[in-house]
Amino acid sequence: MFNFKKSKKEVIGINPKTNVSEDYWNEFYGRTFFFGDILKLKESILNLPIKTYSQYFPINTYNNVINSRNKDRIIKLDRIVFTLNNINETDLTLDQVKDLFNQAHNLIYNK
């Protein structure tokens, strides 16, 4: 008789060109303040790993998180997140890390 099923939320800030939420850039943006110090950047990521897109927008909470229009971009973003979250096990240079952040930005904003 009663339907207590919670309705899912809509993903906010969808970029119409990429079908990726611009809000997801917040997962990366705060860490750009550490670009001057690779050790602090590594510590930041170690203490608070970057969430994947589906962790940031859990599919049990949000509608249409990953779809045919954004799937390829999300896969690429998740690969970037995996690489960055394992930064302490790699010998990435600061320039390489910045390039990964730029790639993420471009995937979200279609720049």
C-alpha positions as CSV (number, residue, x, y, z in Angstrom):
1,M,0.0,0.0,0.0
2,F,2.8,2.4,0.9
3,N,5.7,3.0,-1.4
4,F,8.7,4.0,0.7
5,K,11.2,3.5,-2.1
6,K,13.4,6.6,-2.2
7,S,13.5,8.3,-5.6
8,K,17.0,8.8,-7.0
9,K,18.5,12.3,-7.4
10,E,19.6,13.8,-10.7
11,V,23.3,14.3,-11.3
12,I,23.9,18.1,-11.1
13,G,25.9,20.4,-13.3
14,I,25.8,18.2,-16.5
15,N,27.9,19.7,-19.2
16,P,25.8,19.4,-22.4
17,K,28.8,18.7,-24.6
18,T,30.3,15.9,-22.5
19,N,27.3,14.7,-20.4
20,V,29.7,14.7,-17.4
21,S,29.0,16.7,-14.3
22,E,31.1,19.8,-14.0
23,D,30.6,19.4,-10.2
24,Y,33.0,16.4,-10.4
25,W,35.9,18.8,-11.0
26,N,35.7,19.6,-7.3
27,E,37.3,16.2,-6.7
28,F,40.4,17.5,-8.4
29,Y,40.4,21.3,-8.0
30,G,41.3,21.5,-4.3
31,R,44.5,19.6,-5.0
32,T,45.7,22.0,-7.6
33,F,46.8,24.2,-4.6
34,F,49.6,21.7,-4.0
35,F,51.1,21.9,-7.5
36,G,54.1,23.7,-6.1
37,D,55.0,20.8,-3.9
38,I,54.8,17.2,-5.2
39,L,55.3,15.8,-1.7
40,K,52.3,17.7,-0.3
41,L,50.2,16.7,-3.3
42,K,51.1,13.1,-2.7
43,E,50.3,13.4,1.0
44,S,46.9,15.0,0.1
45,I,46.0,12.1,-2.2
46,L,47.2,9.5,0.3
47,N,45.1,11.1,3.1
48,L,42.0,11.6,0.9
49,P,42.0,9.6,-2.3
50,I,40.2,11.1,-5.3
51,K,36.8,9.5,-5.8
52,T,35.9,7.9,-9.1
53,Y,32.9,9.4,-10.9
54,S,30.6,6.6,-9.7
55,Q,31.9,7.0,-6.1
56,Y,31.2,10.8,-6.3
57,F,27.8,10.1,-7.8
58,P,26.8,6.6,-6.4
59,I,24.5,4.8,-8.9
60,N,22.2,3.7,-6.1
61,T,21.6,7.4,-5.2
62,Y,21.7,9.1,-8.6
63,N,20.0,8.5,-12.0
64,N,21.8,8.1,-15.2
65,V,25.3,8.4,-13.8
66,I,27.0,6.5,-16.6
67,N,25.4,6.3,-20.0
68,S,26.2,5.9,-23.6
69,R,27.0,9.6,-24.0
70,N,29.6,9.8,-21.2
71,K,30.8,6.2,-20.7
72,D,34.1,6.6,-22.7
73,R,34.9,9.8,-20.8
74,I,34.1,8.2,-17.4
75,I,36.4,5.3,-18.2
76,K,39.2,7.7,-19.0
77,L,38.5,9.7,-15.9
78,D,38.6,6.6,-13.8
79,R,42.0,5.6,-15.2
80,I,43.3,9.0,-14.4
81,V,41.9,8.7,-10.8
82,F,43.5,5.3,-10.5
83,T,46.9,6.6,-11.6
84,L,46.7,9.6,-9.3
85,N,45.5,7.6,-6.3
86,N,48.6,5.4,-6.8
87,I,50.9,8.4,-7.1
88,N,52.9,7.2,-4.0
89,E,53.8,4.0,-5.8
90,T,55.0,5.7,-9.0
91,D,57.7,8.1,-10.0
92,L,55.4,10.6,-11.7
93,T,56.8,14.0,-12.0
94,L,54.9,17.1,-11.1
95,D,54.6,18.0,-14.8
96,Q,53.1,14.5,-15.5
97,V,50.6,15.0,-12.6
98,K,49.6,18.4,-13.9
99,D,49.0,16.8,-17.3
100,L,46.7,14.2,-15.7
101,F,44.8,17.0,-14.0
102,N,44.5,18.8,-17.4
103,Q,43.3,15.7,-19.1
104,A,40.6,15.3,-16.4
105,H,39.6,18.9,-16.8
106,N,39.4,18.5,-20.6
107,L,37.3,15.3,-20.3
108,I,34.8,17.1,-18.0
109,Y,34.6,20.4,-19.8
110,N,35.4,19.4,-23.4
111,K,38.2,21.9,-23.8
